[in-house]
Amino acid sequence: MTWFETPRERYAFLIVWGGAAALIVWYFFFGPRARYDYQWRWHLVWQYRRFLLWGVGTTLHIFAWSLVASLVLGLFCGIGRTTNVRWVRALSTGYVEIFRNIPLLVQMWWAYFGLQQIINSLLNDPFGLRILVPSTVACILALSLYTGAYMGEVVRSGIRSVARGQWEAATSTGLSRWETWRHVILPQALVIVIPPMASEVLNIVKNSAVAMTIAVTDLMFYSQKIEEETFAGFEAYTAGTLLFLLLTLAVVSTIYLGQRLLGLKVRSST
C-alpha cells in the first residue's frame, strides 16, 4: 500500500492541500485577519516545548499498551464470534455489544472512579489495603476494551469474508482445525482486514485525547495547561493539533512499511 496510487493523485493532493495551506497563511498573516489587533506568540510554544514533549511521551505510552491489549482482545473476540462453541460465541457477542455501545468517555470515567470503588469494597476496606487505580491504567483499560470491541468486529468480518470452500479444501487435504485456522483462514483474513484495522489503530491515538478528563497528563492535557498559563489558546492548541497529526501520520507510515516488508497486498473479499 502506498500513499498515492497514481502520479495524478499525488499532484491533485499537492494542489488542493497546498492551495488550502497557502489560503490559510494569507488569511491570517496578509488578509483580513491580519488587520486584527492580535500579537502572535508562537515563541511561547517553543518555551513550553517540554510540556508538549512530555505529553507526546504519555500519549505514546497509552497508545502502545492500548494497541497490544486491543489487538489481543480483537483477535480472540473475532475468532470467538465465528466459532461453533455457543458459550464462547455468546461471551464474545456480549463483550462487543456492551463496550461498543457505551461512549468512551463514560467507560473512562467508570474505569477511573467506579473501578476504584469496587477495589475499595472488595480489598481496601476489608483488609486495610491501599490499592489505588492510577489514571493512566484506567485510561489504558477503558481504551483497550473500547477499541478491542471494534477490532473484534473487523476480525470477524475478515474471517467471514473467506470463502467456505477454503475450509472444505483444507479439510480434504488432511489439515486439522487448528492448522486450517493458522495456515489458511487467518492469513487470508489478515489481508482483508488491513485497511479497517489500520483505521482502528489510528483511532487509539485520537481517542487518547479523552484521557485528559481523568487527569492523565497526555498531549491534550499539556496543550490546555499551556493555554491556561499563557492565554495563547490558538498557538497552544494548534501546536497540539499538529503534534497529533504527526503522530497519526507516523503510525500509518509504520503500518504501510510493515505491510510492505511482510509482502502483504491488500485485496477485497470479491
LOROTI-783271 format. One record per atom (N, C-alpha, C, CB): x, y, z. Coordinates in steps of 0.001 Angstrom, whole numbers, padded with zeros to 6 digits, always signed. Glycine has a CB too. Example, Ala and Ser with C-alpha at 12.3 -4.5 7.8 and 13.67 -1.06 7.14 Angstrom:
! residues 2
+013190-005690+007800 +012300-004500+007800 +013200-003300+007800 +011308-004473+009046 +012850-002250+007080 +013670-001060+007140 +012900+000030+007870 +014084-000598+005725 
END
This chain:
! residues 270
+000855-001188+000000 +000000+000000+000000 +000892+001240+000000 -000968+000005+001235 +000554+002226-000837 +001301+003461-000911 +000363+004627-000624 +001976+003617-002291 +000976+005788-000411 +000169+006969-000136 -000708+007323-001323 +001059+008147+000227 -000140+007245-002541 -000871+007608-003746 -000727+006497-004774 -000366+008954-004317 -001831+006142-005428 -001805+005049-006391 -001294+005491-007755 -003183+004454-006533 -001465+006781-008089 -001013+007284-009384 -000348+008646-009195 -002199+007385-010387 +000535+009067-010136 +001134+010408-010047 +000082+011511-010080 +002126+010617-011187 -000990+011324-010853 -002036+012344-010908 -002686+012549-009546 -003095+011963-011937 -002864+011467-008839 -003433+011574-007495 -002511+012362-006583 -003694+010183-006905 -001210+012160-006726 -000238+012914-005925 -000294+014403-006268 +001191+012369-006153 -000352+014717-007554 -000400+016121-007975 -001687+016786-007504 -000281+016230-009504 -002804+016054-007584 -004066+016624-007123 -004024+016907-005631 -005225+015685-007445 -003411+016007-004877 -003279+016206-003433 -002462+017455-003133 -002630+014979-002777 -001337+017603-003814 -000470+018752-003563 -001151+020056-003947 +000839+018605-004328 -001881+020051-005054 -002545+021272-005499 -003649+021680-004524 -003124+021081-006905 -004490+020716-004152 -005633+021031-003293 -005180+021461-001905 -006567+019826-003185 -004339+020628-001261 -003955+020934+000110 -002884+022008+000187 -003471+019689+000798 -002038+022095-000841 -001089+023208-000880 -001805+024534-001033 -000095+023022-002018 -002831+024546-001896 -003621+025761-002052 -004358+026135-000781 -004607+025596-003177 -004905+025120-000078 -005599+025394+001180 -004650+025969+002221 -006252+024121+001716 -003442+025411+002311 -002458+025927+003262 -002061+027359+002922 -001217+025031+003284 -001862+027635+001644 -001497+028993+001219 -002618+029982+001541 -001182+029022-000293 -003875+029541+001359 -005009+030416+001659 -005081+030727+003144 -006317+029775+001194 -004821+029724+003987 -004853+029949+005434 -003753+030925+005857 -004698+028612+006191 -002545+030733+005324 -001437+031647+005650 -001767+033064+005211 -000126+031181+004981 -002322+033206+004011 -002680+034545+003523 -003737+035193+004408 -003187+034471+002078 -004736+034401+004819 -005845+034956+005594 -005376+035477+006946 -006929+033904+005793 -004515+034713+007611 -004113+035090+008956 -002990+036126+008991 -003687+033873+009704 -002134+036136+007990 -000954+036992+008064 -000979+038149+007064 +000278+036166+007838 -001753+038064+006004 -001761+039131+004999 -003174+039604+004644 -001057+038655+003743 -004181+038826+004930 -005552+039141+004553 -006312+039844+005650 -006275+037896+004168 -007648+039660+005695 -008489+040366+006685 -008098+040083+008128 -009935+039987+006489 -007699+038844+008424 -007369+038504+009814 -006132+039251+010302 -007149+036999+009951 -005255+039641+009369 -004027+040338+009764 -004315+041739+010294 -003066+040422+008582 -005493+042288+009997 -005828+043636+010453 -006245+043653+011918 -006939+044218+009596 -006569+042501+012467 -006995+042455+013862 -005802+042729+014774 -007636+041085+014197 -006104+043307+015897 -005051+043647+016853 -004738+042427+017716 -005473+044854+017740 -003971+041513+017140 -003584+040309+017880 -002102+040059+017652 -004433+039070+017438 -001376+039912+018731 +000047+039662+018653 +000307+038160+018701 +000791+040385+019791 +000790+037630+017598 +001103+036203+017562 +002239+035903+018536 +001482+035755+016126 +002073+034823+019286 +003070+034458+020308 +003509+033003+020121 +002493+034668+021743 +003980+032726+018943 +004423+031361+018644 +005663+030993+019442 +004704+031208+017151 +006399+032002+019901 +007596+031701+020686 +007241+030994+022003 +008376+032993+020976 +006007+031191+022479 +005597+030525+023713 +005524+029009+023534 +004245+031062+024177 +005181+028581+022328 +005146+027141+022061 +006539+026548+022241 +004617+026856+020631 +007548+027263+021764 +008917+026780+021920 +009358+026835+023381 +009872+027602+021050 +008930+027854+024095 +009297+027957+025511 +008700+026814+026337 +008836+029304+026077 +007523+026369+025953 +006847+025294+026676 +006979+023957+025951 +005375+025635+026869 +008025+023825+025168 +008201+022597+024376 +008321+021360+025256 +009438+022714+023492 +008865+021522+026481 +008990+020367+027372 +007616+019821+027742 +009771+020746+028643 +006661+020706+027966 +005302+020251+028261 +004778+019400+027123 +004365+021446+028508 +004954+019892+025899 +004427+019179+024737 +005128+017847+024547 +004572+020027+023480 +006427+017808+024773 +007169+016549+024631 +006758+015546+025697 +008678+016803+024709 +006516+016023+026920 +006020+015127+027968 +004650+014567+027568 +005929+015873+029333 +003818+015440+027002 +002502+014985+026566 +002583+013959+025461 +001679+016148+026107 +003507+014170+024520 +003700+013199+023441 +004156+011861+024011 +004726+013722+022413 +005067+011894+024972 +005546+010661+025587 +004430+009888+026276 +006639+010970+026582 +003575+010607+027014 +002453+009940+027683 +001464+009379+026676 +001741+010908+028624 +001193+010128+025610 +000279+009652+024570 +000810+008399+023905 +000047+010735+023524 +002106+008358+023625 +002700+007169+023017 +002667+005984+023978 +004141+007454+022584 +002862+006246+025267 +002789+005174+026268 +001388+004563+026299 +003169+005711+027669 +000381+005430+026322 -001005+004945+026305 -001290+004198+025022 -001994+006107+026467 -000823+004728+023909 -001069+004098+022605 -000449+002707+022533 -000513+004974+021476 +000788+002564+022982 +001485+001281+022863 +000778+000183+023651 +002929+001417+023343 +000455+000463+024913 -000202-000554+025736 -001623-000832+025266 -000218-000120+027192 -002339+000206+024874 -003710+000009+024391 -003729-000758+023081 -004414+001354+024214 -002738-000528+022234 -002675-001235+020956 -002489-002730+021177 -001536-000682+020089 -001547-003098+022031 -001296-004518+022286 -002528-005183+022878 -000096-004696+023226 -003115-004555+023898 -004275-005156+024563 -005481-005250+023631 -004644-004349+025802 -005746-004199+022862 -006916-004217+021976 -006738-005190+020822 -007187-002823+021431 -005509-005365+020333 -005273-006348+019277 -005534-007768+019782 -003835-006231+018749 -005063-008054+020996 -005300-009383+021568 -006794-009606+021778 -004538-009548+022906 -007470-008617+022361 -008912-008733+022581 -009662-008877+021268 -009433-007521+023346 -009282-008071+020282 -009966-008119+018993 -009779-009440+018284 -009483-007009+018113 -008572-009999+018362 -008306-011270+017696 -009126-012404+018317 -006811-011601+017766 -009079-012505+019644 -009820-013576+020308 -011330-013370+020183 -009423-013659+021782 -011754-012121+020248 -013185-011839+020130 -013676-012135+018715 -013479-010374+020500 -012893-011757+017687 -013289-012013+016312 -013386-013496+016022 -012316-011368+015359 -012405-014255+016520 -012455-015710+016338 -013607-016302+017139 -011119-016363+016761 -013817-015768+018357 -014883-016289+019200 -016261-016104+018596 -014835-015633+020538 -016461-015014+017853 -017771-014758+017256 -018038-015635+016041 -017884-013305+016865 -017015-016317+015535 -017209-017195+014382 -017088-018671+014745 -016207-016856+013301 -016858-018976+016010 -016693-020365+016416 -018045-021056+016559 -015915-020447+017730 -018014-022367+016581 -019228-023148+016765 -019544-023406+018235 -019105-024457+016036 -018637-023027+019120 -018862-023191+020563 -019797-022076+021027 -017504-023161+021367 -020975-022437+021457 -022014-021447+021721 -021659-020493+022850 -023302-022138+022042 -021109-021018+023950 -020829-020137+025078 -019721-019150+024757 -020455-020951+026300 -018751-019563+023935 -017690-018638+023511 -018273-017567+022600 -016546-019399+022785 -019147-017984+021683 -019773-017021+020784 -020659-016039+021547 -020591-017747+019720 -021384-016543+022528 -022251-015667+023324 -021423-014680+024149 -023154-016505+024250 -020309-015157+024726 -019446-014291+025517 -018820-013198+024646 -018352-015116+026205 -018356-013574+023462 -017736-012602+022553 -018756-011585+022061 -017093-013318+021358 -019966-012055+021730 -021015-011147+021262 -021416-010160+022351 -022240-011939+020798 -021540-010643+023578 -021880-009759+024682 -020829-008692+024914 -022074-010555+025935 -019565-009094+024844 -018477-008124+025021 -018536-007029+023968 -017119-008827+024965 -018711-007415+022704 -018756-006437+021617 -019932-005484+021796 -018851-007145+020258 -021112-006026+022058 -022301-005189+022133 -022269-004258+023343 -023542-006058+022183 -021640-004679+024417 -021576-003821+025605 -020578-002691+025406 -021197-004643+026843 -019348-003015+025083 -018298-001993+025057 -018322-001152+023791 -016947-002643+025198 -018953-001648+022733 -019041-000846+021517 -020146+000194+021611 -019275-001741+020313 -021143-000044+022449 -022311+000832+022502 -022333+001764+023700 -023547+000011+022507 -021266+001768+024486 -021137+002721+025589 -020066+003745+025194 -020766+001990+026948 -020355+005044+025300 -019367+006059+024912 -018034+005876+025644 -019918+007458+025190 -016959+006175+024935 -015625+006012+025518 -015454+006862+026763 -014552+006370+024500 -015982+008079+026755 -015835+008956+027913 -016480+008343+029149 -016449+010327+027625 -017642+007722+028985 -018323+007079+030105 -017501+005899+030624 -019730+006610+029685 -016961+005106+029705 -016133+003964+030110 -014879+004420+030847 -015744+003128+028888 -014306+005526+030397 -013084+006007+031030 -013371+006522+032438 -012439+007110+030180 -014466+007220+032594 -014836+007691+033932 -015141+006515+034847 -016049+008634+033860 -015843+005511+034319 -016167+004356+035149 -014896+003610+035556 -017125+003413+034404 -013961+003460+034608 -012721+002756+034920 -011924+003500+035989 -011874+002583+033654 -012031+004821+036009 -011246+005612+036962 -011936+005718+038320 -010994+007009+036403 -013242+006001+038310 -013970+006199+039563 -014656+004921+040037 -015000+007302+039397 -015360+004228+039128 -016116+003048+039527 -015244+001883+039929 -017012+002628+038421 -014168+001629+039168 -013287+000510+039485 -012618+000706+040840 -012228+000340+038396 -012293+001945+041154 -011678+002224+042453 -012635+001893+043596 -011247+003695+042535 -013913+002173+043408 -014890+001862+044448 -015033+000356+044643 -016246+002475+044102 -014976-000395+043555 -015052-001853+043658 -013847-002399+044414 -015138-002492+042260 -012664-001887+044092 -011451-002331+044786 -011517-001961+046260 -010197-001714+044140 -012056-000790+046558 -012205-000389+047958 -013124-001341+048714 -012744+001037+048047 -014225-001731+048063 -015202-002595+048729 -014688-004016+048916 -016492-002623+047939 -013938-004506+047927 -013504-005903+047975 -012164-006110+048666 -013425-006448+046591 -011281-005124+048600 -009923-005334+049108 -009486-004302+050152 -008955-005315+047962 -009611-003027+049784 -009042-002000+050660 -009732-001944+052026 -009136-000641+049988 -011048-001860+052033 -011769-001752+053311 -011720-003039+054139 -013216-001379+053051 -011965-004226+053577 -011923-005442+054399 -010539-005792+054924 -012443-006594+053609 -009498-005544+054136 -008154-005995+054517 -007216-004840+054883 -007545-006798+053384 -007729-003638+054916 -006904-002497+055289 -005822-002161+054282 -006277-002750+056603 -006054-002436+053015 -005071-002148+051970 -005282-000751+051408 -005156-003191+050845 -004311-000319+050612 -004386+000998+049967 -004065+000856+048470 -003399+002008+050651 -004812+000005+047811 -004621-000200+046368 -005353+000897+045614 -005129-001608+045921 -004618+001644+044815 -005189+002741+044036 -005077+002437+042545 -004482+004075+044370 -006042+002899+041800 -006043+002729+040339 -005471+003997+039719 -007493+002433+039789 -004244+003957+039186 -003688+005153+038541 -004537+005570+037347 -002237+004900+038092 -004569+006847+037080 -005377+007349+035975 -004899+006798+034640 -005348+008868+035949 -003595+006593+034486 -003081+006050+033230 -003553+004616+033014 -001551+006108+033213 -003554+003816+034089 -004031+002436+033991 -005509+002410+033627 -003794+001682+035313 -006306+003275+034248 -007731+003341+033931 -007953+003737+032478 -008438+004328+034857 -007151+004671+031997 -007260+005099+030603 -006938+003957+029654 -006330+006282+030332 -005841+003254+029899 -005446+002140+029031 -006496+001043+029057 -004080+001575+029458 -007041+000747+030236 -008065-000286+030357 -009306+000076+029546 -008439-000497+031826 -009807+001293+029731 -011022+001711+029022 -010787+001776+027519 -011501+003073+029535 -009656+002332+027113 -009368+002467+025685 -009173+001103+025024 -008123+003333+025476 -008569+000163+025746 -008351-001180+025202 -009669-001923+025026 -007417-001982+026115 -010528-001863+026044 -011814-002546+025955 -012681-001945+024851 -012547-002476+027298 -012672-000638+024734 -013479+000044+023726 -012990-000281+022314 -013449+001559+023958 -011688-000140+022082 -011140-000395+020743 -011156-001878+020414 -009712+000145+020636 -010927-002733+021420 -010944-004171+021191 -012274-004658+020663 -010611-004896+022456 -013385-004031+021104 -014704-004419+020608 -014828-004136+019119 -015805-003684+021378 -014331-002983+018685 -014384-002650+017260 -013444-003539+016449 -014026-001174+017044 -012265-003802+016995 -011333-004675+016290 -011883-006089+016177 -009985-004694+016999 -012622-006529+017183 -013246-007840+017111 -014204-007939+015946 -013968-008148+018396 -014970-006887+015711 -015887-006873+014570 -015129-006870+013244 -016809-005654+014648 -013995-006159+013214 -013184-006148+011989 -012646-007541+011691 -012019-005147+012117 -012126-008208+012727 -011597-009558+012538 -012710-010520+012126 -010912-010055+013825 -013865-010400+012754 -014995-011272+012411 -015395-011110+010943 -016198-010968+013320 -015462-009850+010484 -015847-009619+009093 -014804-010175+008134 -016049-008128+008837 -013522-010086+008522 -012477-010654+007675 -012565-012164+007586 -011120-010257+008190 -012840-012812+008707 -012970-014275+008712 -014184-014705+007890 -013090-014807+010162 -015296-013982+008049 -016498-014318+007291 -016316-014092+005796 -017671-013503+007791 -015368-013234+005423 -015148-012954+004008 -014407-014081+003288 -014377-011666+003860 -013750-014958+004043 -013052-016095+003436 -014094-017119+002988 -012026-016737+004440 -014001-017536+001754 -014999-018446+001184 -015062-019756+001962 -014684-018728-000290 -016266-020296+002051 -016463-021566+002766 -015678-022698+002108 -017959-021926+002816 -015457-022589+000810 -014694-023614+000110 -013272-023753+000606 -014675-023321-001344 -012715-022691+001208 -011371-022769+001766 -011332-023756+002930 -010896-021380+002225 -012385-023752+003763 -012464-024727+004849 -012521-026149+004295 -013692-024450+005733 -013369-026327+003308 -013544-027663+002744 -012271-028157+002071 -014692-027668+001746 -011581-027252+001359 -010341-027649+000700 -009271-028017+001717 -009838-026530-000208 -009183-027243+002803 -008188-027534+003842 -008483-028863+004520 -008152-026409+004886 -009751-029123+004778 -010133-030390+005417 -009815-031577+004511 -011632-030385+005771 -010052-031406+003216 -009802-032505+002279 -008322-032838+002152 -010359-032161+000917 -007443-031881+002464 -006000-032140+002399 -005455-032734+003688 -005260-030862+002083 -006327-032917+004681 -005897-033543+005920 -005476-032585+007010 -004790-034448+005641 -005702-031283+006832 -005337-030320+007866 -006331-030387+009021 -005281-028891+007285 -005820-030252+010233 -006690-030185+011400 -007352-028809+011456 -005892-030468+012704 -008302-028663+012384 -009000-027377+012509 -008032-026261+012897 -010128-027478+013548 -007127-026542+013829 -006144-025535+014225 -005228-025183+013065 -005318-026030+015413 -004776-026172+012304 -003906-025911+011154 -004654-025134+010063 -003363-027238+010583 -005942-025407+009926 -006731-024654+008951 -006822-023186+009347 -008137-025253+008819 -007068-022937+010646 -007091-021565+011131 -005756-020874+010887 -007436-021534+012614 -004690-021564+011237 -003365-020934+011220 -002833-020721+009812 -002385-021773+012002 -003000-021698+008936 -002345-021639+007628 -003259-021204+006484 -001771-022973+007306 -004578-021256+006691 -005487-020966+005587 -006374-019757+005875 -006350-022177+005296 -007123-019807+006982 -008148-018796+007223 -007549-017464+007688 -009140-019305+008259 -006764-017491+008769 -006244-016240+009330 -005340-015473+008371 -005487-016529+010593 -004436-016125+007610 -003635-015342+006655 -004481-014602+005623 -002664-016249+005939 -005536-015245+005116 -006403-014579+004152 -007221-013469+004807 -007331-015591+003492 -007695-013729+006015 -008470-012705+006723 -007605-011498+007058 -009080-013285+008005 -006339-011742+007384 -005437-010643+007726 -005299-009665+006574 -004067-011182+008118 -005162-010174+005371 -005012-009308+004209 -006261-008465+003997 -004714-010135+002959 -007416-009053+004241 -008678-008339+004029 -008875-007223+005055 -009854-009317+004093 -008474-007459+006298 -008803-006520+007382 -007755-005432+007570 -008971-007272+008679 -006714-005396+006785 -005662-004392+006996 -006209-002965+006950 -004567-004553+005948 -006955-002550+005914 -007431-001149+005902 -008313-000778+007083 -008193-000887+004638 -009382-001542+007400 -010189-001143+008569 -009435-001259+009886 -011439-001986+008642 -008524-002229+009988 -007740-002368+011211 -006805-001175+011391 -006935-003675+011187 -006244-000686+010281 -005380+000494+010363 -006158+001700+010876 -004765+000808+008990 -007418+001828+010468 -008254+002925+010959 -008478+002819+012462 -009600+002937+010232 -008689+001613+012950 -008894+001432+014384 -007617+001737+015170 -009363+000003+014676 -006469+001387+014602 -005198+001707+015260 -005031+003220+015368 -004008+001088+014485 -005374+003940+014312 -005285+005395+014352 -006265+005976+015364 -005550+005982+012966 -007419+005338+015508 -008399+005828+016479 -007878+005743+017909 -009694+005039+016357 -006955+004835+018172 -006379+004759+019520 -005635+006051+019838 -005426+003540+019647 -004854+006541+018870 -004119+007787+019079 -005091+008938+019287 -003186+008080+017887 -006101+009032+018441 -007038+010154+018521 -007910+010079+019769 -007919+010191+017280 -008364+008890+020103 -009227+008751+021283 -008481+008945+022590 -009880+007396+021284 -007153+008865+022548 -006382+009076+023777 -006533+010501+024305 -004907+008770+023531 -007002+011418+023454 -007198+012795+023908 -008251+012890+024998 -007590+013679+022742 -009148+011901+025063 -010185+011899+026101 -009569+011675+027481 -011241+010814+025809 -008341+011166+027518 -007706+010822+028796 -007520+012022+029704 -006372+010175+028549 -007474+013217+029141 -007272+014402+029971 -008432+014614+030935 -007093+015636+029096 -009602+014027+030652 -010754+014202+031533 -010592+013477+032859 -012003+013719+030847 -009662+012523+032934 -009388+011847+034205 -007964+012155+034672 -009591+010315+034065 -007494+013346+034284 -006219+013888+034787 -005002+013116+034300 -006225+013894+036293 -005078+012512+033127 -003891+011911+032524 -003118+013010+031804 -004273+010750+031541 -001831+013111+032085 -001033+014209+031537 -000561+013879+030119 +000179+014501+032447 -001516+013812+029196 -001192+013496+027812 -000998+014788+027024 -002300+012627+027173 -000933+014666+025713 -000678+015822+024859 -001785+016863+024975 -000532+015382+023411 -003029+016438+025012 -004140+017375+025133 -004116+018083+026478 -005468+016651+024945 -003739+017365+027530 -003661+017957+028866 -002655+019102+028883 -003277+016892+029912 -001473+018876+028320 -000441+019914+028347 -000754+021055+027390 +000910+019316+028005 -001453+020784+026304 -001887+021876+025427 -002820+022807+026186 -002588+021323+024161 -003728+022230+026954 -004634+023040+027766 -003869+023773+028861 -005731+022164+028383 -002872+023141+029443 -002084+023775+030504 -001327+024990+029964 -001096+022762+031120 -000780+024864+028763 -000086+025998+028149 -001063+027145+027931 +000571+025585+026810 -002266+026828+027479 -003275+027864+027247 -003658+028550+028560 -004526+027257+026580 -003771+027788+029631 -004148+028358+030916 -003069+029279+031471 -004440+027254+031906 -001803+028966+031214 -000714+029765+031771 -000352+030967+030914 +000497+028907+031957 -000612+030891+029612 -000174+031958+028700 -001321+032689+028025 +000726+031387+027648 -002521+032116+028064 -003691+032645+027356 -003476+032697+025843 -004027+034037+027873 -002523+031925+025367 -002287+031815+023920 -002970+030539+023438 -000738+031799+023578 -004295+030581+023453 -005053+029378+023133 -004863+028907+021711 -006496+029614+023377 -004866+029840+020767 -004724+029444+019362 -003391+028768+019127 -004865+030658+018438 -002314+029355+019630 -000988+028781+019423 -000838+027440+020128 +000081+029744+019911 -001343+027345+021366 -001181+026108+022135 -001930+024951+021499 -001661+026307+023565 -003189+025180+021144 -003983+024088+020575 -003583+023777+019133 -005466+024435+020632 -003071+024769+018435 -002555+024492+017092 -001332+023587+017172 -002201+025804+016360 -000445+023865+018130 +000729+023008+018310 +000307+021597+018681 +001661+023583+019388 -000668+021472+019596 -001164+020146+019961 -001793+019423+018788 -002164+020257+021080 -002557+020165+017978 -003186+019565+016794 -002155+019042+015819 -004081+020577+016097 -001125+019835+015555 -000089+019413+014616 +000679+018206+015135 +000872+020560+014339 +000912+018155+016443 +001615+017003+017004 +000756+015741+016921 +002011+017278+018462 -000536+015872+017151 -001432+014720+016958 -001407+014255+015503 -002879+015080+017376 -001398+015211+014583 -001341+014866+013162 -000052+014137+012828 -001468+016120+012300 +001070+014619+013369 +002350+013958+013122 +002366+012544+013701 +003495+014781+013719 +001767+012360+014871 +001717+011028+015477 +000917+010065+014612 +001111+011101+016881 -000247+010502+014152 -001072+009619+013328 -000395+009315+011993 -002447+010248+013086 +000255+010309+011401 +000969+010060+010148 +002128+009086+010363 +001491+011382+009559 +002808+009203+011511 +003895+008264+011807 +003362+006854+011987 +004656+008700+013064 +002201+006724+012629 +001607+005393+012839 +001202+004772+011516 +000387+005480+013773 +000512+005536+010665 +000063+004970+009398 +001248+004659+008489 -000903+005931+008697 +002310+005455+008551 +003507+005153+007769 +004154+003857+008245 +004511+006309+007858 +004163+003644+009555 +004705+002398+010098 +003884+001192+009644 +004745+002458+011630 +002565+001364+009599 +001704+000281+009120 +002004-000043+007666 +000226+000653+009282 +002127+000973+006830 +002434+000753+005416 +003793+000084+005242 +002402+002080+004652 +004773+000531+006040 +006113-000052+005942 +006092-001513+006358 +007111+000730+006810 +005415-001820+007465 +005320-003211+007902 +004612-004076+006896 +004614-003297+009219 +003581-003527+006267 +002865-004274+005236 +003772-004577+004049 +001635-003494+004770 +004584-003591+003682 +005484-003797+002547 +006570-004814+002878 +006120-002472+002126 +007107-004743+004094 +008159-005681+004492 +007644-007111+004582 +008753-005265+005829 +006392-007261+005020 +005801-008582+005130 +005243-009100+003805 +004714-008560+006160 +005241-008250+002799 +004753-008674+001495 +003257-008852+001437 +005407-009938+001104 +002509-008094+002257 +001050-008216+002277 +000447-007250+001277 +000487-007950+003694 -000337-007761+000385 -001000-006956-000630 -002491-006934-000333 -000723-007507-002060 -003014-005757-000105 -004420-005631+000255 -005277-006035-000928 -004754-004191+000705 -006283-006825-000653 -007247-007189-001688 -008643-007126-001090 -006951-008607-002267 -009623-007136-001929 -011010-007151-001465 -011460-008578-001282 -011939-006413-002449 -012658-008731-000729 -013170-010064-000477 -013802-010690-001714 -014172-010021+000638 -013914-009914-002798 -014543-010452-004008 -013509-011091-004904 -015290-009355-004768 
END
